[in-house]
Protein backbone atom coordinates (compact mmCIF):
# COMPACT_ATOMS: atom_id res chain seq x y z
CA UNK A 1 0.00 0.00 0.00
CA UNK A 2 1.23 3.46 -0.87
CA UNK A 3 0.02 6.62 0.82
CA UNK A 4 0.31 9.83 -1.18
CA UNK A 5 0.00 12.97 0.85
CA UNK A 6 -0.39 16.50 -0.42
CA UNK A 7 -1.00 19.77 1.31
CA UNK A 8 -2.06 23.26 0.43
CA UNK A 9 -1.77 26.46 2.42
CA UNK A 10 -4.56 28.97 2.12
CA UNK A 11 -5.48 31.76 4.55
CA UNK A 12 -2.87 30.46 7.02
CA UNK A 13 -4.64 27.09 7.23
CA UNK A 14 -3.10 23.86 6.12
CA UNK A 15 -5.27 21.31 4.33
CA UNK A 16 -3.70 17.87 4.41
CA UNK A 17 -5.11 15.23 2.09
CA UNK A 18 -3.99 11.63 1.96
CA UNK A 19 -4.99 9.11 -0.64
CA UNK A 20 -4.37 5.43 -0.20
CA UNK A 21 -3.31 3.76 -3.43
CA UNK A 22 -3.36 -0.01 -3.50
CA UNK A 23 -0.42 -1.51 -5.30
CA UNK A 24 -1.20 -5.03 -6.48
CA UNK A 25 1.38 -7.74 -7.12
CA UNK A 26 1.14 -10.53 -9.67
CA UNK A 27 3.41 -13.54 -10.15
CA UNK A 28 3.47 -14.94 -13.68
CA UNK A 29 5.03 -18.37 -14.19
CA UNK A 30 5.59 -19.89 -17.65
CA UNK A 31 6.63 -23.56 -17.41
CA UNK A 32 7.67 -26.02 -20.12
CA UNK A 33 10.45 -28.12 -21.52
CA UNK A 34 11.86 -25.16 -23.54
CA UNK A 35 10.79 -21.70 -22.36
CA UNK A 36 14.21 -20.05 -21.89
CA UNK A 37 15.68 -17.90 -24.67
CA UNK A 38 12.48 -17.80 -26.74
CA UNK A 39 11.37 -14.23 -25.93
CA UNK A 40 8.91 -14.56 -23.05
CA UNK A 41 10.71 -12.02 -20.86
CA UNK A 42 10.79 -9.45 -23.69
CA UNK A 43 7.10 -10.18 -24.40
CA UNK A 44 6.19 -9.54 -20.74
CA UNK A 45 8.37 -6.40 -20.57
CA UNK A 46 6.75 -4.97 -23.72
CA UNK A 47 3.24 -5.48 -22.37
CA UNK A 48 4.13 -4.20 -18.89
CA UNK A 49 5.47 -1.01 -20.46
CA UNK A 50 2.38 -0.62 -22.68
CA UNK A 51 0.18 -0.96 -19.59
CA UNK A 52 2.34 1.56 -17.67
CA UNK A 53 3.09 -0.92 -14.89
CA UNK A 54 5.80 0.53 -12.64
CA UNK A 55 7.43 -2.70 -11.49
CA UNK A 56 8.61 -5.77 -13.38
CA UNK A 57 11.26 -8.30 -12.47
CA UNK A 58 11.83 -11.44 -14.56
CA UNK A 59 14.19 -14.35 -14.30
CA UNK A 60 14.77 -17.85 -15.62
CA UNK A 61 14.54 -20.84 -13.29
CA UNK A 62 14.79 -24.59 -13.68
CA UNK A 63 13.08 -27.10 -11.42
CA UNK A 64 12.34 -30.83 -11.74
CA UNK A 65 13.69 -30.90 -15.30
CA UNK A 66 11.30 -28.13 -16.42
CA UNK A 67 12.31 -24.62 -17.45
CA UNK A 68 10.44 -21.70 -15.91
CA UNK A 69 10.23 -18.01 -16.68
CA UNK A 70 9.04 -16.16 -13.59
CA UNK A 71 7.87 -12.55 -13.62
CA UNK A 72 6.94 -10.46 -10.60
CA UNK A 73 4.79 -7.50 -11.63
CA UNK A 74 3.53 -4.55 -9.57
CA UNK A 75 0.92 -1.96 -10.43
CA UNK A 76 -2.70 -0.93 -10.29
CA UNK A 77 -5.35 -3.63 -10.34
CA UNK A 78 -6.89 -2.81 -13.76
CA UNK A 79 -3.65 -2.99 -15.83
CA UNK A 80 -2.58 -6.13 -13.98
CA UNK A 81 -5.89 -7.69 -14.94
CA UNK A 82 -5.07 -7.06 -18.61
CA UNK A 83 -1.62 -8.63 -18.22
CA UNK A 84 -3.13 -11.69 -16.54
CA UNK A 85 -5.13 -12.61 -19.65
CA UNK A 86 -2.44 -12.18 -22.34
CA UNK A 87 -1.91 -15.18 -24.57
Phi, psi and omega in degrees: 000141181238133178249122178256125181243141175221156178217155178223145180246121180216129181053043179059023174242143179253128178252112181256125179238136178232131176246136177262123181247121180278123175259121181266155177235141181227135175250123179251130180231122177249120187237139177180180181286333178216089177239354176277147175059035175238002173104009180295321181294319177295319177302312180294319179299315180301314181288325176296320178292318178297329179269004179058041177278129187283342184227128176211129175226127181232150175203158176267146181215155176226131182210134179053039178077003179250141174274146178225140167249122182244132178234133174250120187238139177236146176165190178289157186299316184298309179296324177296326177298323177292319180294326182298330186255015176290144177230000000 
